[in-house]
């Protein structure tokens, strides 16, 4: 027999699966036990809340929105979005005047790889920011997710990244002379340290060697890319093929302190994530 506890407080509100008899348990990251109350894991619905902002390096981009107030948000699974699954969206909400969002009653029983917060709006590229990855726990979410960030990617900023990669490279990856970074689909990530500061000189590794040549590192001024390692902002970019779905795990070379992350990306989708050491976001 198992007892399940829902806990309040902390960056992630914890839920413990406690085994009777041996007293052991495996908590979700950030678990706390204050004010615990019973929950039904078979019909668990969680809260996803946090802040929506324009991606930091894009804040000065042409046509970047001054405010995200009122923009629609969706809590979704990137894998399902990538395959155009009609059940990809679990719940919806909107950005408040102060940039915050609070989406309640998010059903997570059918999550496979993770959860993300998606943004769709004129002037923005369709993007989804990972806020939960089953790589950390091996299970679907069992806790409220708070203090999450959803990053908006202005079209002009993504076009700038596409220009840095260059049309020949994008066309080589997609086989389509008309392809852009936005239409091909991409992953935009940032490698950070334990304090949340960007890591320069980092290289990411994929568990699928045939996709390794799709990884690029934008220069400090975002005007060019290289295949050597991250600049001072810690950014990396993966260019999708523009067709089907790419699913792989991503880790940081030369260290085992970064948990390999699940990535699923499809055409027309920008997946945003922060790669940090350990199991707890800085």
Secondary structure, DSSP 8 states (H G I E B T S, - for coil): -EEEEE---SSEE-EEEEETTT--B---TT---TT-EE--GGG-EEEEEEEEEE-GGGTTSTT--S--TT-EEEEE-HHHHHTT-TT-EEEEEE--TTSEEEEEEEE-TT-SSEEEEEE--TTB--EEEEEEETTTTSS---SEEEEEEEEE-BHHHHHHHHHHH-HHHHHHHHS-TT--HHHH-EEEEEEB-TTS-B-TT--EEES-GGGGGGEEEE-TTSS-EESS---TT-EEEEE--SSSEEEEEEEETT-SSB--EEEEEETT-EEEEEE-SBSS--
